[in-house]
Amino acid sequence: MDDSLRSVTPESVDTGVDPLTQGDLEIETYQVVRPDGSYDADRVPDVDDETLRDLYRWMLLQRVYDNRATKLQRRGRLGTVASGRGQEASIIGSGFALSRDDWIFPYGREAGALLMHGLSMRDLLLYWRGVEDASRMEGANIFGMAISIGSHIPLATGKAWGMQLNGEDTIAFANLGDGATSTGAFHEGLNFAGVLGVPAVFFCQNNQYAISLPFEKQTNAETVAQKALAYGVDGIRVDGNDVLAVYNAVSKARERALEGNPVLVEAVTYRRGAHTTSDDPTRYRSDDEVEEWQNRDPLERYQAFLEETDRWDAIDEEAIREEVEAEFSDAVDAADEFEERGIDDIFEHLHEETPPELERQLEELRELLEERPDMYEYIEQRPKG
């Protein structure tokens, strides 16, 4: 009898096996203000008029900051810059929903949210100049930027777990792009968060591109939000160009996270600028596509809502622009005044208490420079870090 393995093609019969498919999922893209400025009155946040106007001020700050930072980079006075142009509603709406005691894990575009959370604009500029001191994010509950895509997601889970163990009434909030959802770190971080039930919100700004790769070519999933279900966490999909919808969505996500239910939020938006100032987006996307999303501009949409609800007249847009421009100029001046690094700094921050061998090496270097001051020509004294 020949019992070797063989291929068998069974007849097509109804065995009652029904696979679960994406078609079985109905995922709403939550929205408050529609592109034409009309809105669902029942979904407008229950906040006062000044708060609603303040959202616009912060969105405008984000746009002005991005414009100025990009120009500064083009003049060689900043390193590579990642602009949030087109994503202002996602950035500001999410940041506005957080407590100052929450911890933000940034991914590089959310300048407005970081400034709102207590980071100084001077330090933000110093960060993009490569100054190490700025990575400390002093005065704010902010971790360093996640330049390595997705690497911060397990860290956010770990931080949230620590806060949970300490009994803190706060969350860890991780910003990420759609490209990060295709990294191993994303899956590890979300799985761990779901298992532990940590107070974490993972906020994916789906701006349609992972650098030059469009969303539909990096994943076969129709949405990012549906990926939450695989890890037993909540998922929310929201119109990322609607600042009120984002505010509501992240507020609800934060509430759920504090109850022990981590949440993955997908904000559907569009990166109108380049991936960074080192990128040329004209090589991989059409002008028609950019123009289509430009017609969904988050600031214009929100302005239409404010006009419709008789709140716009109290906003002096030009005065806000002038104020932000002045703040940016002051921050540049402060960054320029940051003192240069001295030779002591090479040794100072390596150990809490400098060991004797390093003390000896430092003294040796000082003596050499005293005898040979020409050696300073070979020392690059970058801004202090």
N, C-alpha and C positions, 0 to 999 in steps of 0.2 A: 504493500500500500504506500503510495506516494503522499506523505503528509507535509511536504515542503510548502513554504509560504507561496501563495498565489494571489493575484489580483482578481477580485470578484466585483462585477458591476451588477448591483441588485436592480430588480424591477422597480419602477417608480410607484410606490404605494404610500398611502396616507398612514404614517405611523404615529401621528399625534405629536411629533417633535416640532415645536415652534421656537425658532431662535429669536432672541431679543435683538432688535435692530434700532438704529437711530430713528427710524420712522415711528417707533412706539413712543418717542418722547415729544412732548409739547412744551417748548421753552419760550416763554414770553420775553420780549425785549422791553423791559419796563421803561416807561416814559411819562413825563409830566407835561413838558412844553414841546409842542410839535414844531417842525422846522419853520412854519409860517408864523410862529409866535402865539397861536391859539394854545389852550391848555386845559387840563383836567382840574377843575377847581377843587375837587375832593382830595387831590393828591398834593396840592401846594403845601409845603411845610408850614407848621403852625409856629412861625417866628414873626417878630415885629418887622416893620417896614425898613428900619435902618439896617437890620441884619440882611435883608434881601438886597439892599443897595450895596452893602459891604461885600457881598459875593462878587458883584460886578467890579468893584475896585480891585479886589485881589486878582481877578481874571485879567484885568488890564495891566496890573503889575507884572504878572507872568509874561504877558506878550511884550511889554516894554523891556523887561529884563532880557528876554531871549534876543530881541533885536539888538540891544546894546552889547550884550555879551558876544554875539556873533561878529559884530563890527570890531570889537576889541580883539577878538581872535584873529581876524583878517589883518590887523595891524601888527600882529606878532606879540601882543601883550597878554594873551591867555593861551593856554594849551588847547587841545581839542575840546570842543563844546558840543553838548547834546541838547538841541532845542526842543521845547515842548509846544511849538507853534501848531495850532490845530487841536491840541489836547488840553486846552486850558480848563474846560468844564470838568474833565476827569480829574485833573490835578487839584484844582481848587475845591471842587465839590467834595472830594474824598478827604482832603486835609481839613476842611471846615467841620467835618463830622467827628473828628477825633478830639480826645482830651489831651491837654498839654502833658499829662502824666503817661500817656501811651508812648510806646516806642515805635519809631518809624525806621524801616529798612528801605532806603532809597535805591533806585536803579539809575538815576542820573538826569532825568528830565524835569523833576518835580520841584523846581526852585521855589515857586510860590508856597507850596506846602511846607517846605523846610524853613523858609523865612517866617511863615505863620506860626511854626512850631518853636521858634525862638532862636534859630541860627542867625548870626549876623551876616549881612550881605558882604561885608569885607572878608569874612572867613570863607564864604562860598566862592568868591573870586580867587582867594589864595589857594583854595583847593584845586581849582582849574589851572592854577599856575604850578601845581606840583609841589606845594609847600606842605611838608609833613604835619606841621602844627595844626593845620586846618582839618586834618583827618580826625582830630579829637572831638570835633563837633561840640565844642565847649558851650555850656549854657542851654543845651537842648537834648532831649531824649532821642537822639538820632545816631544810628550806626553809620559806619563809613560806606561810601558808595560801592555798589556791587558791579564793578567793571567786568569781572568774569561772570558771564551770563548765567543766571540762576543759582549761583553759588551761595547767595544769602538766604535762600528759602529754608534749608534745614536749620540755619542759625536762628531765623525768626521763630521756627517751631521750638527750638531749644530755649530761647529767651522766654517764650510764652509759657513753656513748661515750668521754668524757674519762677516766673511770676505767680503761676498757679500754686506751686508748692509753698510760696511765701504768703499766700492768701491775699495778694494784691488785687485791687479792683481796676485792673488796666489790661490792655491788649497789646500784642505785637502786630504791627501793620506792615506787611511786605508789599512794596510796589514791584511790579515786574511787567515785562513786555510779552507779547504772544510768543516770541521766539523762545523765551525761558520755559514755556510749557512743554517744549520738546527736549528738554535736558533731563538727565537722570536725577539731578538734585531736586527738580520740581516734584517728581513722583515720590522720591524718598521723603521729602519734607511734608508733603500732603498726607502720605500714608501714615507717617509717624504722628502728625497732628490729629488725624482721625482716630487712631488707636488710643491716644492719650486724652483726647477731648480737650485740647488746650485752648486758651483764649487768644486765637490768632485769626486775622483776616488776611487773605492773600488777594491782592487787588491787581488784576491783569488789565493793563491798558492795551487792548487789542487794536493796535494802530495799523493793522493789515500787512505789516512787513517785518520780518526778522532780518534786519539790514536790507538786503536786496531780494530776499526770498519771500514771495507772497504767501499769505496765510494758507491758502488751499494747497500749496505745494509742500508745506512742512508737516501737515497733519491731515488725516482723512476724516477727522471729527468735524461736524458741522458747526459746533460751538466750543468755546473753552469751558463754559459753565457746566456742560454735561460731564466733564471729566471729574467734577467733584464727587459724583455719585459712586464712582469706582472706589473711592477711599472712605465712603461713609461720612462725608462732610456735606454741608449745605452748599448749594450753588445759586447764584443770582446773575442774570444777564440784564444789563442796563444800557440805555442809550448814552454813550459816553460824551456826546456833544450837548447834553441837556444837564446843566449844572444842578438843577433842583432834583432831577431824577437820581443823579449820582449821590447827592447829599442824602436823600432818603434811603437809597440802597445801602450805602455804607453805614448809616445810622442803624438800620435794621441788622446789618451784618455784625456790627459791633455789639449790639444788644444780644444777638444769638451767641456770639463768641464768649461773652461774659457768663453765659448760662452753660458753657461747656460744649458748645457746638461750633467748631471752626467753620469758616465760610470762605469759599472761592467766589470772588466777584469778577465778572467779565464786563468791562466797559468798552463798548464798541465805538471806536473813534478812528481818527486818521492822522498820520504824521505828515503834515503839510510841508515841512522842511526836509532837509537831508537827515540821514541817520545820525551823523555827526558832521562837523565841519570838514572831516576828511573824506566825506562821501559825495558822490555825484548821482543823485536820484534820477536824472534824465536818462541814464543808461538802462534803467529797468522798469520805468513806468511812464505812462503817456501824460501829455498835458491835459487831455480831455478828462482823465481820471482825477487829476489834481483839481481841475476846475469844478468838477462835479461835487467834490467834497468841500471846496471853498464855498460853494453855495449853501453848505450846511454849517457855516461858521458859528462856533459856539457863542462868541460875544454878540454877534448880530442877532442870533436867536434869542438870547437872554434880554438884549436891549428891547426887542420887539415885545417880549412879555412885560417888561417894566413899563413900556409905553402904554400897552394895553390896560395895565392895572393902575395907571396914573401915578407911577412911582419914579418915572424917568426925569421929570422936570427938576427934581431935587438933586440930581447928579450933575456936577460940573466936570465933564470928561477931560477937557483941556487942563483944568487945574490938577486933576489926578495925574495926568501924564507929566506935567511939569514937576509935580512933587516926586514922582518915581524917578524921573530923569535926574533930579537934584540928588536924591538918595543914592542913585547909582554912581554919579560923579564923585560924591563924598566917599563912597566905598572904594572907588578906584584910587583916590588920593590916599586913603588910609592903607590900602594894600601896598601902594608904592612906598609908603613910609616904613613899612615893616623892616626891621633891622636885618642886616646881613648876618649870615652864620659865622661864628668865630671858631677857632680851632678847638676850643674846649668842648664845643657841642658834639664833636666827633666821639668823645668819650663819655659825655655827661649822662646820656639817656640810655646807656646799655644796661646798667645795673642800678638797683636801688641804692646800694652802697658800692662805690667804686673800689674794686680790689687793688691791692698793692702793686701788682704787675702793671695794671693800666695807669696807675698814678705815676709809676716810674717811666712809662712810655710817654705820657703827656709831658712830664718834666724834660725828658730828652728832646722832644719835639720843640718845646719852648726854647731850649738852649740852642738848638740848631738854627731856629729862625732868628734868634738874637745875634748869632754869629754870622748868619748868611741871610740877611733880609731880602736878597734877590730871589730867594726860594719862594717868596710870596707870589711871584709871577706864575708859579706852577700850581697854585692853589686856587680852585674855582670857588669863590664865596657866593653861593646862591643865597637868595633870601632865606632868612633864618627858618629852620624847620625842626 
